[in-house]
């Protein structure tokens, strides 16, 4: 009888004290347009991890390596301090499946269902103030500690997002065991 009331009080106290209640939903419509552009080249059914991964990135390094993307660097660092739950808002000509942490955590089951296919992991998107430049990490993974990717820089021109070259060397992101 008092259980729902007690639970409500605990949640209210946790929120009042700033205690995180787990990953929040990532409701940034423009980010899903950016993600979808990066998925366009896939010609087989797409697998997407349903949560973003927080990345630790030095904003000074981002600005130095890519002046063009510098206006989005601080926001990229800020939004990447947290993990977010992705919504089913991708637009793709190729069918896609959102994977839960349980799907990925049980790699034997994952491989029985999907084989040795890679799945995509995204970071949250860092935008400049005008939302015309975006930075996002995209990683192809085949297990919890097996993957590599890059930080992509995109520009929106005439309402259309396109990936752009930025710097002499790509930003590389590698997943690995500690």
MARDRENZA-309738 format. One line per field, with one value per residue (C-alpha): residue number from 1; residue in one letter; chain; x, y, z. Coordinates in Angstrom, 3 decimals. Layout:
<nodes>
pos	[NUM, ...]
code	[A, ...]
unit	[A, ...]
east	[X, ...]
north	[Y, ...]
up	[Z, ...]
</nodes>
This chain:
<nodes>
pos	[1, 2, 3, 4, 5, 6, 7, 8, 9, 10, 11, 12, 13, 14, 15, 16, 17, 18, 19, 20, 21, 22, 23, 24, 25, 26, 27, 28, 29, 30, 31, 32, 33, 34, 35, 36, 37, 38, 39, 40, 41, 42, 43, 44, 45, 46, 47, 48, 49, 50, 51, 52, 53, 54, 55, 56, 57, 58, 59, 60, 61, 62, 63, 64, 65, 66, 67, 68, 69, 70, 71, 72, 73, 74, 75, 76, 77, 78, 79, 80, 81, 82, 83, 84, 85, 86, 87, 88, 89, 90, 91, 92, 93, 94, 95, 96, 97, 98, 99, 100, 101, 102, 103, 104, 105, 106, 107, 108, 109, 110, 111, 112, 113, 114, 115, 116, 117, 118, 119, 120, 121, 122, 123, 124, 125, 126, 127, 128, 129, 130, 131, 132, 133, 134, 135, 136, 137, 138, 139, 140, 141, 142, 143, 144, 145, 146, 147, 148, 149, 150, 151, 152, 153, 154, 155, 156, 157, 158, 159, 160, 161, 162, 163, 164, 165, 166, 167, 168, 169, 170, 171, 172, 173, 174, 175, 176, 177, 178]
code	[X, X, X, X, X, X, X, X, X, X, X, X, X, X, X, X, X, X, X, X, X, X, X, X, X, X, X, X, X, X, X, X, X, X, X, X, X, X, X, X, X, X, X, X, X, X, X, X, X, X, X, X, X, X, X, X, X, X, X, X, X, X, X, X, X, X, X, X, X, X, X, X, X, X, X, X, X, X, X, X, X, X, X, X, X, X, X, X, X, X, X, X, X, X, X, X, X, X, X, X, X, X, X, X, X, X, X, X, X, X, X, X, X, X, X, X, X, X, X, X, X, X, X, X, X, X, X, X, X, X, X, X, X, X, X, X, X, X, X, X, X, X, X, X, X, X, X, X, X, X, X, X, X, X, X, X, X, X, X, X, X, X, X, X, X, X, X, X, X, X, X, X, X, X, X, X, X, X]
unit	[A, A, A, A, A, A, A, A, A, A, A, A, A, A, A, A, A, A, A, A, A, A, A, A, A, A, A, A, A, A, A, A, A, A, A, A, A, A, A, A, A, A, A, A, A, A, A, A, A, A, A, A, A, A, A, A, A, A, A, A, A, A, A, A, A, A, A, A, A, A, A, A, A, A, A, A, A, A, A, A, A, A, A, A, A, A, A, A, A, A, A, A, A, A, A, A, A, A, A, A, A, A, A, A, A, A, A, A, A, A, A, A, A, A, A, A, A, A, A, A, A, A, A, A, A, A, A, A, A, A, A, A, A, A, A, A, A, A, A, A, A, A, A, A, A, A, A, A, A, A, A, A, A, A, A, A, A, A, A, A, A, A, A, A, A, A, A, A, A, A, A, A, A, A, A, A, A, A]
east	[0.000, 2.801, 5.265, 4.330, 4.389, 7.848, 9.183, 7.855, 9.582, 12.902, 12.743, 11.823, 14.737, 17.159, 16.031, 16.242, 19.797, 20.840, 21.326, 21.256, 18.378, 20.075, 20.484, 17.932, 16.245, 18.236, 15.557, 17.544, 15.794, 18.711, 21.058, 19.025, 19.398, 23.186, 23.217, 21.098, 23.513, 26.359, 24.345, 23.494, 26.427, 25.365, 23.942, 22.957, 20.514, 21.871, 22.374, 22.535, 23.432, 20.481, 22.653, 25.316, 28.738, 30.310, 33.702, 36.477, 37.882, 40.101, 38.268, 41.568, 42.765, 39.517, 39.853, 43.523, 43.051, 39.944, 39.401, 36.243, 34.646, 35.963, 32.650, 31.028, 33.941, 32.854, 29.297, 30.619, 32.673, 29.718, 27.123, 29.614, 29.862, 26.706, 25.256, 21.947, 19.229, 18.671, 15.143, 13.808, 14.046, 16.602, 15.648, 17.241, 16.440, 18.092, 16.206, 17.764, 17.455, 18.047, 20.060, 19.543, 22.415, 21.159, 21.414, 25.020, 25.899, 24.963, 27.407, 26.761, 23.075, 23.969, 26.155, 23.517, 20.982, 23.144, 26.345, 29.669, 28.148, 29.241, 26.872, 27.116, 27.741, 27.199, 28.219, 25.858, 26.217, 27.940, 26.525, 27.614, 25.106, 23.501, 23.270, 25.130, 28.241, 28.166, 30.758, 29.849, 31.742, 30.674, 32.124, 31.731, 31.855, 31.735, 31.706, 32.026, 35.769, 36.185, 35.620, 37.038, 35.646, 36.125, 34.834, 32.933, 32.497, 29.364, 28.134, 24.558, 24.178, 20.810, 19.141, 21.185, 23.842, 27.063, 30.224, 33.277, 37.028, 38.651, 42.381, 45.089, 44.441, 41.079, 40.072, 40.296, 38.267, 39.192, 37.346, 39.610, 40.117, 41.811]
north	[0.000, 2.436, 1.050, 3.416, 6.361, 5.415, 4.934, 8.390, 9.971, 8.244, 9.399, 12.949, 13.072, 11.704, 14.289, 17.105, 16.103, 15.845, 12.071, 10.731, 8.354, 6.579, 7.598, 10.080, 9.918, 11.719, 13.919, 16.071, 15.830, 17.369, 14.717, 11.921, 13.648, 13.659, 9.987, 9.020, 10.678, 8.595, 5.394, 6.039, 4.040, 0.755, -1.766, -4.419, -4.273, -1.872, -2.629, 0.358, 0.319, 1.913, 4.045, 6.593, 6.241, 9.073, 10.068, 11.931, 14.339, 17.371, 20.348, 22.135, 19.169, 19.171, 22.881, 22.563, 19.589, 20.949, 24.692, 24.211, 22.094, 24.247, 26.023, 22.699, 21.347, 22.677, 21.425, 18.042, 17.721, 18.872, 16.443, 13.571, 13.655, 11.540, 8.392, 8.867, 6.473, 6.785, 6.965, 5.162, 8.295, 7.328, 7.751, 5.129, 3.407, 0.342, -1.415, -1.017, -2.645, -0.899, -3.092, -3.039, -3.324, -6.869, -7.750, -6.648, -7.891, -11.427, -11.751, -15.462, -14.735, -11.680, -13.770, -16.520, -13.946, -11.540, -13.491, -11.630, -8.425, -5.039, -2.702, 1.072, 3.030, 6.783, 9.533, 12.412, 15.130, 18.417, 21.307, 24.889, 27.546, 27.791, 23.994, 24.126, 22.237, 18.919, 16.651, 13.033, 9.814, 6.786, 3.402, 0.018, -2.663, -6.442, -6.868, -4.873, -4.329, -4.758, -1.711, 1.334, 4.472, 8.171, 11.583, 12.829, 16.507, 17.478, 20.750, 21.737, 23.728, 24.646, 22.412, 19.293, 17.657, 16.482, 15.046, 17.257, 16.689, 18.238, 18.240, 16.080, 13.082, 11.648, 11.564, 7.891, 6.283, 2.785, 0.529, -1.755, -3.589, -1.728]
up	[0.000, 0.849, -1.710, -4.616, -2.212, -0.864, -4.404, -5.375, -2.380, -3.180, -6.814, -5.741, -3.269, -5.865, -8.409, -5.873, -5.002, -8.641, -8.524, -12.095, -12.740, -15.649, -19.262, -20.560, -23.947, -26.654, -28.199, -30.644, -34.047, -35.956, -34.523, -36.127, -39.500, -38.970, -37.918, -40.918, -43.373, -41.924, -42.392, -46.067, -47.429, -45.840, -48.285, -45.752, -42.835, -40.224, -36.538, -34.174, -30.486, -28.708, -26.434, -27.149, -25.627, -23.671, -25.055, -23.299, -25.865, -25.469, -27.053, -27.680, -29.733, -31.718, -32.490, -33.467, -35.773, -37.420, -37.442, -39.482, -36.740, -33.887, -33.375, -32.419, -30.323, -26.922, -27.376, -28.527, -25.333, -23.189, -24.584, -24.478, -20.688, -20.489, -21.978, -23.812, -25.001, -28.741, -30.088, -33.146, -35.333, -37.966, -41.613, -43.791, -47.070, -45.558, -42.748, -39.305, -35.899, -32.584, -30.193, -26.457, -23.972, -23.297, -27.012, -27.097, -23.618, -24.540, -27.440, -27.944, -28.470, -30.575, -32.894, -33.117, -34.295, -36.328, -37.110, -37.023, -38.309, -37.117, -35.370, -35.201, -32.031, -32.045, -29.692, -29.019, -31.663, -30.905, -32.928, -33.398, -32.258, -35.717, -36.091, -39.394, -38.241, -36.407, -34.792, -34.046, -33.344, -35.359, -34.446, -36.094, -33.397, -33.326, -29.587, -26.425, -26.841, -30.583, -32.709, -34.382, -35.847, -36.300, -35.392, -38.418, -39.256, -41.149, -42.604, -43.350, -46.554, -48.067, -45.481, -46.366, -44.170, -45.857, -44.389, -44.974, -44.850, -41.844, -41.276, -42.766, -40.530, -39.495, -35.857, -34.898, -32.101, -30.919, -28.486, -26.508, -23.274, -20.470]
</nodes>
